Amino acid sequence: MVDDTDDTGDGDSLLTERLNLRTFVVSSRNLAALPNWVSVSEVFATASDTAILKKAGVSTLDDPRYQKYSDRLTRLRQIRQYQYVVHVLERAMSYEEVTEIFVRVNSLGAKLRSSDLALAQMTSRWPNLLKQLEEFQDECEQSWFTIDLGQLVRAIVVFATKQCLFRAVAGTSITQLQDGWEQAKEGLRFAINFLRTNAGIEDETLLSSPMFIHTLAAVSRVKDNRMTQTEQHALV
């Protein structure tokens, strides 16, 4: 659909660049007036390309753009023929069972990360987990460290299962996961403080890999945050 909001400014130039790459964008009034912006709703509403091509400046069959633009519009309409797989589940199934099916189905593709699937499994048994993760993210931001949700999920797995494979989540009890989260928070707090104080790492962008924070967090819990100067120097 065409968005009638009157958006103008630098954002439109970026959207115009995207139009030239034949991507889907939401139109402003300015964009709707451009010849290379086409309303998807209009394309789907008719099988004729005449009006659309005329707007784009193609008025005769001899125009070299005619076939090219027609082919593009045909490919767009073919979206309606795309076959979607629909799984209908029994109403009596528990949220945990539905989540397990969701994880199994999505694991066949590459649309979701393993951490996303692991988080889905955890939240099915731990309803307020996402809120806790976001609150901890805000805490880390106070020290200028931005930690991705996926890395926080990995931290829970590390401390709850003593390894870092996301597939272990399914067989780990909620109590173990919650205990792992408490250990993870303490470990990550140490890691951030250690990086800033001892290594001169002011934020996560200076790390060659986010996995370093898990290594430091694990060491901190093994040592109960008590390390000699020699150990700290070796860790740096």
C-alpha positions as a printed NumPy array, in Angstrom:
array([[  0.   ,   0.   ,   0.   ],
       [  1.057,   3.608,  -0.525],
       [  1.878,   5.477,   2.669],
       [  0.333,   8.954,   2.532],
       [  2.626,  10.381,   5.211],
       [  4.587,  13.358,   4.   ],
       [  8.139,  12.158,   4.618],
       [ 10.831,  14.288,   3.049],
       [ 14.542,  14.738,   3.557],
       [ 17.695,  12.662,   3.373],
       [ 15.789,   9.445,   4.023],
       [ 14.109,   9.693,   0.614],
       [ 17.421,   9.696,  -1.233],
       [ 18.358,   6.464,   0.511],
       [ 15.011,   4.924,  -0.387],
       [ 15.46 ,   6.028,  -3.983],
       [ 18.748,   4.138,  -4.069],
       [ 16.914,   1.055,  -2.804],
       [ 14.308,   1.463,  -5.544],
       [ 17.051,   1.218,  -8.126],
       [ 17.965,  -2.164,  -6.612],
       [ 14.346,  -3.36 ,  -7.04 ],
       [ 13.647,  -3.801,  -3.341],
       [ 10.388,  -3.412,  -1.405],
       [ 10.024,  -0.012,   0.272],
       [  7.184,   1.936,   1.898],
       [  6.425,   5.025,  -0.118],
       [  6.137,   8.637,   0.899],
       [  4.304,  11.137,  -1.308],
       [  7.564,  12.101,  -2.978],
       [  8.493,   8.505,  -3.737],
       [  5.041,   7.677,  -5.038],
       [  5.569,  10.297,  -7.733],
       [  8.741,   8.635,  -9.007],
       [  8.334,   6.613, -12.219],
       [ 10.331,   3.654, -10.883],
       [  8.188,   3.188,  -7.772],
       [  5.286,   0.796,  -8.27 ],
       [  2.513,   0.013,  -5.817],
       [  2.495,  -3.719,  -5.108],
       [ -1.242,  -3.534,  -4.442],
       [ -1.824,  -2.061,  -7.885],
       [  0.276,  -4.737,  -9.553],
       [ -1.664,  -7.501,  -7.818],
       [ -5.007,  -5.853,  -8.592],
       [ -4.654,  -6.16 , -12.354],
       [ -3.134,  -8.451, -14.952],
       [ -2.498,  -5.55 , -17.305],
       [  0.802,  -3.688, -17.266],
       [ -0.336,  -0.833, -19.503],
       [ -0.994,   1.837, -16.871],
       [  2.088,   0.915, -14.843],
       [  4.38 ,   0.962, -17.86 ],
       [  2.899,   4.231, -19.05 ],
       [  3.741,   5.831, -15.699],
       [  7.304,   4.596, -16.133],
       [  7.459,   6.278, -19.531],
       [  7.023,   3.151, -21.661],
       [  4.345,   3.924, -24.237],
       [  5.112,   1.573, -27.151],
       [  6.047,  -2.063, -27.647],
       [  9.172,  -0.9  , -29.442],
       [ 10.566,   0.684, -26.296],
       [ 13.612,  -1.399, -25.239],
       [ 12.419,  -1.211, -21.633],
       [  9.052,  -2.803, -22.393],
       [ 10.093,  -6.462, -22.147],
       [ 12.429,  -5.871, -19.211],
       [  9.793,  -4.081, -17.128],
       [  7.073,  -6.555, -18.107],
       [  9.244,  -9.46 , -16.98 ],
       [  9.834,  -7.79 , -13.623],
       [  6.132,  -7.24 , -13.076],
       [  5.446, -10.863, -13.998],
       [  7.975, -12.089, -11.446],
       [  6.355,  -9.877,  -8.818],
       [  2.9  , -11.319,  -9.52 ],
       [  4.299, -14.842,  -9.229],
       [  4.671, -14.254,  -5.491],
       [  0.956, -15.076,  -5.277],
       [  1.711, -18.611,  -6.488],
       [  4.309, -19.261,  -3.779],
       [  3.448, -22.396,  -1.8  ],
       [  3.601, -21.997,   1.992],
       [  3.753, -24.944,   4.361],
       [  1.192, -24.705,   7.163],
       [  1.318, -26.906,  10.26 ],
       [ -1.92 , -27.068,  12.246],
       [ -1.324, -28.093,  15.861],
       [ -3.76 , -29.496,  18.388],
       [ -5.191, -26.915,  20.799],
       [ -4.453, -29.203,  23.74 ],
       [ -0.686, -29.076,  23.172],
       [  1.35 , -27.252,  25.792],
       [  3.381, -24.134,  25.042],
       [  6.558, -26.141,  25.613],
       [  5.488, -28.772,  23.051],
       [  4.645, -26.073,  20.498],
       [  8.019, -24.42 ,  21.085],
       [  9.816, -27.731,  20.533],
       [  8.031, -28.152,  17.191],
       [  8.897, -24.562,  16.274],
       [ 12.577, -25.222,  16.995],
       [ 12.65 , -28.469,  15.033],
       [ 10.969, -26.936,  11.977],
       [ 13.168, -23.837,  11.898],
       [ 16.361, -25.808,  12.435],
       [ 15.976, -27.108,   8.875],
       [ 16.567, -23.661,   7.399],
       [ 18.958, -20.776,   7.916],
       [ 16.44 , -18.067,   8.73 ],
       [ 16.985, -18.14 ,  12.485],
       [ 20.211, -18.366,  14.428],
       [ 20.813, -21.23 ,  16.838],
       [ 20.691, -18.712,  19.684],
       [ 17.199, -17.605,  18.548],
       [ 15.963, -21.184,  18.697],
       [ 17.607, -21.735,  22.08 ],
       [ 15.999, -18.551,  23.407],
       [ 12.596, -19.751,  22.168],
       [ 13.057, -22.988,  24.097],
       [ 14.097, -21.153,  27.247],
       [ 11.291, -18.588,  27.213],
       [  8.704, -21.356,  26.84 ],
       [  9.656, -22.451,  30.352],
       [ 10.941, -19.141,  31.674],
       [  8.374, -16.459,  30.771],
       [ 10.193, -13.355,  32.046],
       [ 13.624, -14.298,  30.708],
       [ 13.589, -11.864,  27.788],
       [ 12.891,  -8.951,  30.117],
       [ 15.79 , -10.003,  32.352],
       [ 18.137, -10.227,  29.385],
       [ 17.128,  -6.781,  28.153],
       [ 17.601,  -5.295,  31.635],
       [ 21.104,  -6.775,  31.794],
       [ 21.83 ,  -5.396,  28.337],
       [ 20.94 ,  -1.944,  29.662],
       [ 23.261,  -2.49 ,  32.618],
       [ 26.136,  -3.398,  30.284],
       [ 25.42 ,  -0.331,  28.169],
       [ 26.215,   1.783,  31.21 ],
       [ 29.789,   0.508,  30.834],
       [ 29.684,   1.117,  27.055],
       [ 29.468,  -2.579,  26.225],
       [ 26.72 ,  -3.693,  23.855],
       [ 26.135,  -7.413,  24.274],
       [ 23.921,  -9.128,  21.72 ],
       [ 20.998, -11.193,  23.038],
       [ 22.524, -14.231,  21.346],
       [ 25.697, -13.813,  23.39 ],
       [ 23.705, -13.584,  26.614],
       [ 21.908, -16.802,  25.695],
       [ 25.293, -18.399,  25.022],
       [ 26.525, -17.232,  28.43 ],
       [ 23.572, -18.964,  30.104],
       [ 24.337, -22.165,  28.194],
       [ 28.019, -22.009,  29.134],
       [ 27.343, -21.777,  32.859],
       [ 24.296, -24.047,  32.924],
       [ 25.801, -26.887,  30.866],
       [ 29.606, -26.331,  31.101],
       [ 29.827, -26.18 ,  27.296],
       [ 28.57 , -23.822,  24.593],
       [ 26.308, -25.927,  22.357],
       [ 22.84 , -24.412,  22.064],
       [ 21.255, -27.801,  21.427],
       [ 21.954, -28.709,  25.057],
       [ 19.199, -26.318,  26.181],
       [ 16.385, -28.801,  25.492],
       [ 17.76 , -31.283,  28.016],
       [ 18.655, -28.732,  30.697],
       [ 16.259, -28.082,  33.568],
       [ 14.874, -24.62 ,  34.186],
       [ 16.604, -24.558,  37.576],
       [ 19.971, -25.206,  35.959],
       [ 19.325, -22.489,  33.378],
       [ 18.358, -19.982,  36.055],
       [ 21.421, -20.838,  38.137],
       [ 23.492, -20.51 ,  34.977],
       [ 22.064, -17.042,  34.363],
       [ 23.054, -15.867,  37.85 ],
       [ 26.585, -17.168,  37.292],
       [ 26.666, -15.64 ,  33.815],
       [ 25.756, -12.17 ,  35.084],
       [ 28.519, -12.213,  37.674],
       [ 31.009, -13.529,  35.132],
       [ 30.089, -10.983,  32.473],
       [ 30.301,  -8.111,  34.957],
       [ 33.811,  -9.24 ,  35.822],
       [ 34.716,  -9.63 ,  32.148],
       [ 33.615,  -6.106,  31.257],
       [ 35.366,  -4.574,  34.249],
       [ 38.539,  -6.58 ,  33.561],
       [ 38.62 ,  -5.563,  29.901],
       [ 38.161,  -1.89 ,  30.709],
       [ 40.492,  -1.763,  33.709],
       [ 43.264,  -4.212,  32.819],
       [ 43.25 ,  -4.441,  29.033],
       [ 42.234,  -0.92 ,  28.002],
       [ 39.252,  -2.269,  26.053],
       [ 36.637,   0.459,  26.355],
       [ 33.856,  -1.278,  24.412],
       [ 33.08 ,  -4.51 ,  22.562],
       [ 34.039,  -3.114,  19.137],
       [ 37.716,  -3.391,  20.097],
       [ 37.426,  -7.165,  20.575],
       [ 38.327,  -9.381,  17.633],
       [ 35.618, -11.789,  18.813],
       [ 32.734, -11.493,  21.315],
       [ 33.698, -14.953,  22.566],
       [ 36.449, -13.371,  24.67 ],
       [ 33.868, -12.193,  27.192],
       [ 32.769, -15.79 ,  27.792],
       [ 36.34 , -16.927,  28.394],
       [ 36.911, -14.167,  30.937],
       [ 33.539, -14.797,  32.556],
       [ 34.299, -18.509,  32.943],
       [ 37.733, -17.849,  34.448],
       [ 36.246, -15.374,  36.907],
       [ 33.789, -17.932,  38.253],
       [ 36.427, -20.649,  38.528],
       [ 38.601, -18.223,  40.487],
       [ 35.636, -16.714,  42.37 ],
       [ 36.875, -13.3  ,  41.191],
       [ 40.077, -13.74 ,  43.196],
       [ 43.215, -13.616,  41.066],
       [ 46.795, -12.735,  41.844],
       [ 48.584, -10.006,  39.917],
       [ 50.486, -12.709,  38.055],
       [ 47.24 , -14.444,  37.037],
       [ 45.684, -11.172,  35.926],
       [ 48.757, -10.348,  33.849],
       [ 48.675, -13.805,  32.24 ],
       [ 44.968, -13.409,  31.496],
       [ 45.591, -10.108,  29.724]])
